[in-house]
């Protein structure tokens, strides 16, 4: 194994060591210098995923490289995922509701009370939902966004060596005040869990692709 791979494994496998033992400008400078070593265009290797005793997911922003986010916290059903360069993604039932550490940040999404990701119920009979998006840099408070959600098809997908039967749903943005257009895709298993998704979360960031690497098992 070459030096770059060793450094990559160390940084990804021990993000909490950096968080607990370093701070301030030294930490920021270190992460900036090593930032390009923590990802690659190929899938994260199973060896790396299995070496980390936490739930994790593989993430790619736009046409960028893949990196690994580790579950840091479960706060009342909102999961907080953190990368070693302190990008933080918050999800509710697999849906991004907050994103920090990027130039244009998603501060919060207030989901429509009947939105499928509020209760993991995709058979409500309702297809159009209104949710409210709040952004930072630039600030935009409670932008109403109507979306339409449809079932596209059932299929089987291969994720990190495992084959899953899933339903593929699409969510399409309808007309809104800033003419923000997007099409999200969600691959959902029989238990209502999102195994893979492509989501738009701010108008100024590219879409993000997320794939569950190691599933989160909620404590009894």
C-alpha positions in Angstrom: 0.0 0.0 0.0 1.5 3.4 -1.0 1.8 6.4 1.3 -1.2 8.3 -0.1 -3.5 5.3 0.6 -2.2 5.0 4.1 -2.8 8.7 4.8 -6.3 8.5 3.2 -7.2 5.6 5.4 -6.0 7.3 8.5 -7.8 10.5 7.9 -11.1 8.9 7.0 -11.0 6.2 9.7 -10.3 8.6 12.6 -12.3 11.8 12.0 -13.3 12.1 15.6 -9.6 11.9 16.7 -9.0 15.1 14.7 -12.1 16.8 16.1 -11.3 16.0 19.7 -7.5 16.7 19.6 -7.1 19.7 17.3 -8.7 23.1 16.9 -8.5 26.5 15.3 -6.2 27.5 12.5 -3.8 24.6 12.9 -6.7 22.1 12.3 -8.0 24.1 9.3 -4.6 24.3 7.7 -3.9 20.6 8.2 -7.2 19.7 6.6 -6.7 22.0 3.7 -3.3 20.5 3.0 -4.6 16.9 3.2 -8.0 17.6 1.6 -7.2 16.1 -1.7 -6.0 12.8 -0.1 -9.4 11.8 1.4 -11.3 11.0 -1.8 -11.1 9.5 -5.2 -13.3 9.1 -8.3 -13.8 5.4 -7.6 -16.0 4.0 -4.8 -14.6 4.0 -1.3 -13.0 0.6 -0.7 -14.8 -2.0 1.4 -11.7 -2.3 3.5 -11.9 1.3 4.5 -15.7 1.1 5.2 -15.4 -2.0 7.3 -12.5 -0.6 9.3 -14.7 2.2 10.7 -17.1 1.1 13.5 -19.7 3.7 12.7 -22.5 4.1 10.2 -21.3 5.9 7.1 -22.2 6.9 3.6 -20.3 7.7 0.4 -20.9 11.2 -0.9 -20.1 13.0 -4.1 -20.8 16.7 -4.8 -21.5 17.4 -8.4 -18.7 16.0 -10.6 -16.3 15.9 -7.7 -14.7 12.9 -6.1 -16.2 10.4 -3.6 -15.6 10.9 0.1 -16.9 9.2 3.2 -19.1 10.8 5.8 -19.5 9.2 9.2 -22.5 9.4 11.4 -21.7 11.7 14.3 -25.1 12.1 16.0 -28.8 11.1 16.1 -30.8 13.9 17.5 -34.5 13.1 17.6 -34.4 11.3 14.2 -32.2 13.9 12.5 -28.9 12.2 11.6 -25.7 14.3 11.5 -23.0 13.1 9.1 -19.5 14.6 9.2 -16.5 14.4 6.9 -12.9 14.9 8.0 -13.0 18.4 6.5 -16.0 19.3 8.6 -18.7 19.3 5.9 -21.8 18.3 7.8 -25.0 16.9 6.2 -28.2 16.4 8.3 -30.8 14.0 7.0 -34.3 12.9 8.0 -35.1 9.5 6.8 -32.5 9.9 4.1 -33.6 13.4 3.0 -31.2 16.3 3.4 -32.7 18.9 5.7 -29.5 20.9 6.5 -26.0 21.2 5.1 -23.1 23.1 6.7 -19.4 23.7 5.7 -20.1 24.8 2.1 -20.0 28.3 0.7 -23.8 28.3 0.1 -25.4 26.6 3.1 -28.8 25.0 3.6 -29.9 26.2 7.0 -33.1 24.3 7.3 -36.0 22.6 5.3 -39.4 22.6 6.8 -41.0 19.6 5.1 -44.6 19.6 4.1 -46.4 17.7 6.9 -47.5 15.0 4.4 -44.1 14.8 2.7 -43.1 11.1 2.4 -39.8 11.8 4.1 -41.6 13.1 7.2 -43.0 9.7 8.0 -41.5 7.3 5.4 -45.0 6.9 3.8 -44.9 7.0 0.0 -48.4 5.7 -0.4 -50.3 8.8 0.9 -52.2 9.3 -2.4 -50.8 12.8 -2.5 -48.2 13.7 -5.1 -47.6 17.5 -4.7 -46.0 18.9 -1.5 -45.0 22.4 -0.3 -41.8 22.7 1.8 -40.0 25.8 3.0 -36.2 26.2 2.4 -34.0 28.6 4.3 -30.4 29.3 3.0 -27.3 31.1 4.2 -24.8 33.1 2.0 -26.9 34.5 0.6 -29.7 34.5 3.1 -33.1 33.5 1.9 -35.8 32.8 4.5 -38.5 30.1 4.1 -38.6 29.9 0.3 -41.8 27.9 -0.5 -40.9 25.2 -3.0 -43.6 22.9 -4.4 -42.4 19.5 -5.6 -44.1 16.5 -7.2 -43.1 13.0 -6.2 -43.7 10.0 -8.4 -42.7 6.3 -8.5 -40.6 5.6 -11.6 -40.0 1.9 -11.4 -38.9 -1.1 -9.3 -35.4 -2.4 -9.9 -32.4 -4.1 -8.4 -29.2 -2.2 -7.7 -25.7 -3.3 -6.6 -24.3 -1.3 -3.6 -20.8 -2.2 -2.3 -21.2 -5.8 -3.4 -24.8 -6.3 -2.1 -27.8 -6.6 -4.4 -31.0 -4.8 -3.3 -34.5 -4.6 -4.5 -35.7 -1.0 -4.5 -38.3 1.4 -5.7 -37.0 4.4 -7.6 -38.8 7.7 -6.9 -38.3 11.1 -8.5 -39.0 14.5 -6.9 -39.4 17.4 -9.4 -39.4 21.0 -8.4 -42.4 23.0 -9.7 -42.6 26.7 -10.4 -41.2 28.8 -7.5 -40.2 32.4 -6.7 -36.6 32.0 -7.8 -37.3 29.6 -10.7 -35.2 26.9 -9.0 -35.4 23.7 -11.1 -34.2 20.3 -9.9 -35.0 16.6 -10.1 -34.1 14.4 -7.1 -33.9 10.7 -7.3 -34.3 8.2 -4.4 -33.7 4.5 -4.4 -35.7 3.1 -1.5 -35.8 -0.5 -0.1 -38.8 -2.4 1.2 -38.3 -1.0 4.7 -38.6 2.6 3.5 -34.8 3.3 3.9 -33.0 5.4 1.3 -30.1 3.4 0.1 -29.0 5.8 -2.6 -30.1 9.3 -3.6 -29.3 12.2 -5.9 -30.5 15.4 -4.2 -30.4 19.2 -4.9 -30.3 21.1 -1.6 -29.4 24.7 -2.6 -29.7 26.7 -5.9 -25.9 27.5 -5.8 -24.5 24.1 -5.1 -24.3 21.1 -7.5 -26.5 18.1 -6.7 -25.1 15.6 -4.2 -25.1 11.9 -4.6 -25.3 9.8 -1.4 -24.9 6.1 -1.1 -25.2 4.2 2.2 -22.0 2.4 2.9 -22.7 1.0 6.4 -26.3 1.2 7.7 -27.2 2.9 10.9 -28.7 0.6 13.5 -30.6 2.6 16.0 -30.0 1.5 19.6 -32.9 -0.4 21.3 
